Amino acid sequence: MSSDHPLSISVVMPAYNAEHLLPRVLPPLIEMLNTGQVQQVLVVDDQSPDGTAALAREMGATVLTTPVNGGPGAARNLAAQQATGDILWFVDSDVIAWPDGPDHIRRAMSEDNVGAVFGSYDDAPDGQAWFSRYKNLLHRYHHQRARREARTFWAGCGAIRRDVFLEVGGFDVKTYEVPSIEDIELGYRIAATGRRILVEPLLQGKHLKVWTIRNSLSTDIFCRALPWARLMISREGLTDDLNTSMAERARAAIAGLLLLSLLALPVWPGAWPLPLLLLAAALVANLDLVRAMSGHGGPWFAFKCLLYHQVYYVYSATVYVWCLFEYHVLGQKQKLRVTRN
């Protein structure tokens, strides 16, 4: 890549009922547009009933509108057809992109055979309740410590060469009618072409979503764990990426044993030291995570995160085991679709 002719970037932001978010997420991108760091800022209004489209246009973005409400994958696909940049930089409507994003994207894309790159959330999420901070910081934790070469993709703040995106067919919106793992599945197809996918820790954005235990459970199980497990089982099995690494599987096993030891106490009271030993084992196995969480909220915050994280491991592993049973015993080998209710 010549420094005189840098790769051009089209920012793509799918938006639905995002009028309240645009005053925070659009200004950094419009500034990049005004200074020539990016070539376009495309906001794709997914048939919002609020004033998303009008406000985005007023703020300086180019606004596209989907013919029907089809979710962020369909919105991104539409933008890819209209984009003029060499690179499609996907930024969610609840993410404030850091201003140095284009530099990190171009540097990553200048390496040989790189088709895509993605980053992480920053360390200052908007939601300040302990659980919301845990969820956003956990996402950051995995992406910041991931191997540099990935086989998946993340569309919250990630970029793909436009020609590669069009070559592989974009997001699969027929299988994934609602937002779930369409970006992960897209990464599998990009990797299958032989292109490299890089994780760039310096490519960051601030997440504005506020998590609760209720919406987290629904998202984790039905929009992440179930479709991702089915995808992995039907394609290539467990990968060693992000939160499916071998180390993560070992931690999940400890969490499962901890739960079983607690369930055994009513019929085996004399086994009370076992849960304590397993909790200590969980602490040691997750010490890096505990330290990271403690650095952002203190020891009590870190301890609450550790305890809930054991619950997370148990339901995630349970979902994967169910999907193995579903696939190999029940023979439901094509049950991949994530549909609207």
N, C-alpha and C positions, 0 to 999 in steps of 0.2 A: 504494500500500500504506500503510495507516495504521500508525503506530508503536504504537498501542494494540492492534492486532490483527496481529501479525507472522505471516508464513507459518509454518506448523508443519512440522517436519521429521521424517521417519521414516528412521532409519539402517538400511541393508540390508547385511548381511555374509554372503555365501555362504561356507560353510566345509566342507572335506573333510579329515579327518585333521589338524585344526588344534588339537588339544588342547595341543600344546607352544607354540603361538603365542598362544592366548587370554590367558594371564596378562600379556602385554605389549600386545596390541592392544585388548582390551576395557576396561580401567580408564579411559582417557580418555573413551571413549564413555559408559560408565556414569556418570561424573562429569557429563557434559553432560546426561544424563537426569535425574540427581538435582537439578541446578540449574535445570532447565527450559529449557535451550538447545535440546534436542530432545524430541520427543514420544514416540518409541519407539526402541528398539534391537532390531532383528530379526536374529537369527542363524539362517540357514537351513542346517541340517545336511543334507548331500547323501549320506545313508546311510553316514556314516563308521563304520568298524569300531572306532575308538578311542572315547575318552570325550568327544568334542567336545560333543555335545548336553548331557550331564549337567553338564559344567563351565560351559558358557555359561549354563545355567539357574541354576546355583549362584551365578554371578557377578552375576546380576541382569538378564540379557537375556531377551527373549521368544524362545522357540525354536520354529521351524517345522521340519518334516522333509519332504523330498521323497519322493514315493511310490517312485521308483526313482532310482538315481544318474544324473543327467542333466547334470551340469556346472554351472558358475556362472551361465550364462544362464538355464537352467531354474529354478535356485534364486532368482534375482532376480525372474523372472516370477511365481513363487509368492508371494514376499513382497509384490510390488506389489498383488496381489489382496487381501492381508490388511492392508496398511498403512492407517493413518488420517491420516497427514500430508499436507499439500499438496505437499510436496517429498519425493522419494526421493533420499536421499544414499547412493550406493554406495561402500562402503569394502571393499577386499579384505582377506582374513583374514591377509595378511602385510604389512599397512600400518598403522602407528601414526599415526592422524589427529592433526593439531595442534589444540589446544583452541579456537583462534579460527575454526575452519572454519565453524560456523553463521553467524557474522557476515558472512563473505565471501560465503557462499552467498546469504543474504538480501539483501545489498546488490546482488549481481549480478541476482538475480531481480526486484528492484524496478524495474529498467530496462524500458523499453517492449519488449514482444514477445519477451522472453527465455524460451526453452523449456528451456535446459540450460546448465550451466557445468561446467568441469572445471579441475583444477589441475595439480600436478606433484609429484614426489618432492622431499624436502628435500636439502640438500647434505651429509648425514652418513649415507650408507647403512650397513647393518649389516655386510655382507661387506667385509672389509678387504684381501683379495687384490687385486692391481692390476686384474685383468680384471673382477672383480665390481664394483669401484668405477667403472671405466670405463663399464660397461654402465648402471649406475644413474645416474651423473652425466651420461651422454649423453642419456638420457631426459629428465632435468631440463633439460639445456641446450636441447633443442629446444622444450620446453614453456615455458620461461622467456622465450625469445626469439621465440615465435610471434606472429603477428598476433592481435589481440584477438578478431576475429571468425573463427570456424572453421566448417568444414562436416563435421567428424568429431566423435567423442565418445570419451572415455576413462573407463572404469568403475572404474579403480583407486582414484580419489578424485574422483568427479564426481557431479553432482546433476541431476535432471530433474524438472520439474513432473509430478506423478502423472497429471493428466488428459491431458497430452501423451503420456506414456509409454503409457497405455492406448489413446489415440486411434490411435497409429501401430502398435500391436500388440506392443510390447515387443521383447525380443531374439528374433532368428530362430534358434531352436534346432533347426530341421529342416535348415537349410543348414549350420549350424555346430554339429556334434554334440560337438566338443571345443573347449576355449577357444582362440580365435584372434582374429578381427577382428570378432566379433559386435557389439562396442561401436562400432567405426568404421562398420559398416554401419547401425547404429541411428542414428548421427549423420547419415548421408546422408538417411534418411527424415525425421528431424526437420527438417533444413534444407529438404527438399522441401515441407514444409507452410508455409514462409515464416517460421518461428520463427528467432530468433537463437540461436546457440551461442557462448558466451563462454569465452575462456581467461583464468583468473584466477591470476596467478603467486603470489598470497599464500595461495591454498588449497593446503595442502601436507600431506604425510605422509611418514614414514620407511619406506623399503622394507627388509624383513627378508630378502628372497630373496638367496641367494648364487649368483652366476652362475659357470659354468665355460665354457671355450671350447666344449666338447662340447654342453652343453645350450643354449648360446646359438645355435650353428649350427643345431641342430634347430628351435628355436623361431623364429629369424629367417627361415629358408627355408620351412619347411613350415607354420608357424602364422601367419606374418606376410606375408613377401614374396609367396609364391605366391597365397594367397587375396586379398590386398589388390590385387595387380596385376590379377588376374582381375576383381575387383570394379570397379576403376577403368576398365579397358578395356571392360567390358560396360555401364558406366553413362555416364560422362562424360569419360573420359580422365584424364590426370595433372592433379591439382589443385595449387594453390600453397600448400598447407598443410604446416606442420610439416616433416618430413624428406622431403617430395616437392616442395619449392619449386624455383624456377628456379635459385637459387644452388646448391642441393644437387645438381641435375642436372649443373651445370658442374663441381663438385668430383668427381662420379662419373666424368665424362669424363676428367679429369686422372688419376685413379686407374687407369682403364683403359689410358691411354697409358703410364703408368708401368710397369704389368705387361707390356705388349707390348714395351716397350724392354728390360726385363730378360730376357724370353724371346728377344729377338733377339741378345743378347750372344754366345752360343756361335757363331753363324754370322757375326756382324758385330762382332768385338772392338773395332774402331776406334770404335764408337759409344758407348764407355763414358761420355763426358760427358753423353749424352742422359738416362740415368736420374737422374744427379745434378741436372740442370737441372729435370727433371720432379718430383723429390723437393722441390726448392726451391720449385717452383710449387705443389706440394701444401701445403707449409708456409705459404706466403703466403696461399693460398686458405682454409686452415683456421686462420689465425692466431688468430681469436677463440676457437675451440675449444681450441687449444693453450694459450692464456693461461688459459682457464677451468680446464683440467685441471692446469696447472702450479700454479695457486692452491690446488688441493686435494691435490697430491701431489709437487710439485717438477718440475724440468725432465726428469729421467729418466722419471718416470711419464708426463709429457705426451708425450715422444718415443715411448714404447711405445704409447700410445693413438693417436698419429698414424699409426704404422706399421700397427697392426691396423685402423684406420679405413679405410685404403686397401683392405684386403682386404674389409671390410664393403661398401664402395662397389662393388667388382667383383662380388661374388656377388649383391648386391641388383639391380644394373643388369642382370646376366646373366639373372636370373630374370624381370625385366620384359621383356627382349627375347624370351626364350623364350615368355612368355605372349602377346606380340604375334604371334609366329609361330603359336602354338597357335590363337589366335582367328581370325586373318585367312587363314592358309594351310590349317591342318588343319580349320578350321571347328568347333572344339570350343567353341561359344559358350555352352553351358550348364554348363560344368565349373566350378561354383562351390562345390560341397559340400566340407566338411571333415569327414570321417567318422572314427569310431573304427576302429582296426586290428582 
